């Protein structure tokens, strides 16, 4: 009986894949061994005194050798676009067709998500993205940061933290990376990752000689460990919209192609706008904040960005733009306290 060339090719391909999977060691994570070409979902427990929570993680261990990519969503519990993208991402990943390993944190801050808490963990009132690398015996948020730092980030060759505009935040989508002059190789790999995400705006963080202070931020903890890391900021106003969810999914898949975890080429923007400096505008008063501007609007130094009234509605002060640039994000709803951020303006060279 003659065997067609196509059938023979399929048999050879399956045989090669089986051999490759047999030769690739299982990926050990949180005490579990994940075989090549398979995935495993598990809950990592975090306990601080009488307080406890879990971190839901799915590990995709590819059939072929490759790098380890860590992904975190939900560091802030009201940033829904990244969380929903993380929920749907497994539908697009088949470990039998992958190279390397993806550690996907579906939601880093479960208490904040379940309690609909703005920016902070309601258990201890701390902002998870302000306490990295965390503490092994600290409060619940500090222990969450410690576990993410040492059990997830430390296992990675590359890392990405995905954020969005919170419930008080109108945000323009962009990617970002840390650039430190004494870390040229890590900074350059991170820059390439940021480009591979396919956003038309890229923000450089750092732009300093070296990183000497505590990491504080999730992705900067990876950078401090010499792991190339990037951020996504996509989604706005703490709401679920299909467009940013899909944009985040496509960005993550594009990054995986760039890192050769998936076959294919990344989707690139021809000439993304690079932003190396940002200026924050903070409120000097409390009361009501009004502005007709939105994220993505271009502004000029000296123009009126909005105004603030007291609790009776009396005009207190105009908000004046301190620099030329583009609004990356802004507070869009009325309540404002002294010291609250009103705008983040990216400088465009």
N, C-alpha and C positions, 0 to 999 in steps of 0.2 A: 504494500500500500504506500502510495506516495504521500509525503507530508508537504503541505504548501510551505513556501518560504515565509509567509506571514505567521503561520502557526509555529514554525520553528523559531522564528524571531521572538515570539511571545514566550515560548518555553525557555529560551536562553535568558531572556530578561527576567522572568520570574525566578529562575535558578540563581542568577547573579544577585538579585535582591535578597533572596533567602540566605545566601552565603554572607552578604554584607551585614544583614541583621544579626546573623549568628556570631559574627566576629566583633560586632559593636557591643561594648559593655552596657549593662543597665545603668540608668542614671539614678543615683541614690539621693533622695530628698526627704527630709523630715522623717527619717527612719524607714521609708518605703523605697523599694526598687522598681523602677519603671523600665520595662523592656523596650528595646529598640523598636520603633514603628508603632508605639502605643501611647496612650495618654492616661493620666490619673488625676481625678479631682479629690481634694481633701481639705479639711478644715484644720488650720494651725491654731491651737489654743493659746491664749495669752491671759495670764492671771496676775493681778496685783491686789494683795490683801483679799478683801471681800468682793472686789470688782473683777469681772472677767469678760472676755469677748473672744471672737475667732477671726481668723483671716482666711477667706475662701480663695484657694489657689488651684489652678489646673496646670499640670506639667505635660507638655507635648514633647516626647523624646523621639526624634526623627530616626528614620531607617538608616541614614548615612551620617558620617562624621561631619561636624560643623561647630560653629560657635554657640554659646549660650546667651540668649537674649532675655532680659528681665523686663516685664511691663507692669507698671502699677497704675491703677485707676482708683478713684474714690478716696484719695487722701483727704479731700474735703467732701463731706457727705451730701451736700446739695448741688454738687457739680455733676448733673445727671447725664450729659452727653457722653463723657468718657465711660461712666459706669454702664450705660446701655450699650455702648460700642463693645465693651469688654464682655458683656453678656452674650452678644451676638457673634463675636470673633471666632469662637470654637467651630461655628458652622462653616467657616472658610479654611480651617486648618485640618489637614489629614496627615498625621505623623508618619504614615507609611510612605508618604511622598515628600517628606521633609528631610533636610540635612540639619544637624544640630538640634538644639533644644530651646524651647520657649517656656519660661516660667511666667504665667499670667496670674497676677493678683487681681481678681475680679473687683475687689472692694477693700481698700486698706483700712477704712474707718467705719466699720459696721455700726457702732453705736450712733455716730453722727448721721449716718444714712437713715437708720430706723427712727430716730427722733427728729429728723428734718432740722438738724442743728446747723446754723450758719457759721462756717469757718472752724468751730471748735468742737472737741469731743465733749458731749454734755456730762460725761461721768466726772471729769476733773477740770473742765473749762479750759483745756489747753489746745492750741493749734498744732496738729500733727506735723504740719510743714514748717514748724518753727523750733522743733526740739531734736532734730537729728544731730548726732547718731543715736540719741536716746540713752537710757540707763537700764541696766539689767535688773535693778531693784527699785526703780522709780515708780511714778504714778502710771496709770493704765496707758495713757498716751505716750509717755516716755518709754514704756516697755514695748508698745507697738513699734515705735521707731527703732528700738534696739533689735527686735526680731527681724524687721524688714532689712535693717542694715546688715545683720550678721548671718541670717539664714537665707536671704534672697539676694540682695545686692552683692554680697561677697561671693556668691556662686556664679556671677555673670561675667561674660566678656564684654557685653554691651548692655546699656540700660536706657529705658525711657519711662518718664513719669508724665501722665496725661491729665490735664486740667481743663477747666472751662470757666466761664463767667458764673460766679455764685449768684445767689438770689437777689443781691443788690447791685449786680455788676453787668453792664452792657459791654461786650467784648468783641474785638475784631480778631478773627483767627490768625494765628501765627505759630511758627515753630521757634525753638530757641536752644542755645547751647552755651556752655561755659568756655571762655577763652582766657587762658593764663599763659604769660610769655615764657615762663620756665617749664611749661608742659606742652611743648610744640606738637609732639606726636599725638598725645591724647586730644588736644584742642583741635587739631586738623581732622582726626577721625570723627570727632563730634560734629565738626562743621559739615563734613561730607554726609553724615547721618541726617543732619538738619535739612540739608538740601534734598536728600532722597525722600523726605517726607512729603515733598511736593507742595508746600505752602508758598504763596507769593510774597509773604513777609517773613523775614528771619531776624530774630533778636539775639544779639550777642550779650551774654551776661559776663560779669567779671571784668575783662579787658584791663587786667592788672598784672603786675610782675609775678605774683604768686598768691596762692590760697593759704593763708596762715591762720585765719580764725576758724571757729567751729563751723561745721558744714551747714547746720541749721535746716537747710532744705533737702528734700529727698534726693533729687538728681545731683545736687552738689556733693552729697555724701558719696555717690558713685564716683564723681570726678576726683574727690579727695583720695579715693582708693585707686586712682589711675585707671579707672574704667571709663571709656568714652560714653558720655551720657547726653541725652537731649530731652527737651520738654515739648509737649504740644499744649497749646491753649486754643480750644475750639468749642464753641457753645456759649450761650448767653442767658443771663437773667434767671438761672436756675430752673430752666424749663427743658422739656424733651422735644426736640425738633428733629425731623428725619434727616435734613440736610447735614447738620454738623455730625450727627451720629455716623452717617455714611462717609463723611469726609475723614473722620478719625479712623474708621475701619480701613479705608483705602490707603490712608497714610501709613498705618501700621503694616499693611501687606506690602506696600511699596518699600518700606524700610527693610522688611524681611527679604525682599528680592535683592536689595542693595547688599545685604549681609550674606547673601547666597544661602539663606535657610530655605527659601522657595525658589523655584525656577522662574526665569523671566527677568525682565528689566524694570527698574523703578520708574515711576512716572515723575518726570522732572519739569519744573517751571524754568523757562529759558533764562530769564534775568530777574531772579527774586530781589526784592528790596531788602538791603541789609541795614539793620538799625543797631548802632554800636553804643548809643547813649539814650537814656530815658530821663524825663523830668516828672516828678510827682507833684500834683497840686493838692494841698490839704486845706481843709476848712479851718478858718480861724474863729468860727462861731458855731452855736448850736441853733437848731430850728428846722426850717424847711428849705430844701434845695431845689432850684428850678434851672433847667437848661433845655434848649431845643436841639442841641447838638447830639450826635450819636457816634458810636465807635466807627472808626474808619474815616471820619471827617478830617480834612486838612485845616490847620489853624495857623494863625500868625501871631507873633509877639505883640502884646498890647490890646488884642481884641477881647471883647467881652464874651466869656464862656458861659455865663449864667449869673444867678444871683441867689442870695440867701435872705430869708425873712425870719423874724422872731416867731415865737409860738402864737402870737396874735395876728400874724400875717403882715406885720410892718416891715418894710424894706430895711435890711441891716447893712448889706455890703454886696457889691458886684464882685464876681470872680473874674480876674483878668489873666489872660494867657501869658506865661513867662517866657515862651520860646516858640519859634516856628517848628512845625512838625505835624504828626498825624496822631489822632486819638486812638490809642491801643485799647483802652478800656476806661469806663467812667461809671460813677454811681448814677443810677437812672431813676431811683425812687426818692421821695421827699425827705425821710428822716435823716438828720445829719447831726453829728456831735463835733465838738472842737477836736481837731486832730485827725478826723476821718479823711481818708483819701477821696478826692473828687474826680481826678483825672490822672491817667498815666499817658504822657505824651512822648512818642518816639521821635528822636531827631533823625531827619533824613538828609544825608550828605549829597 
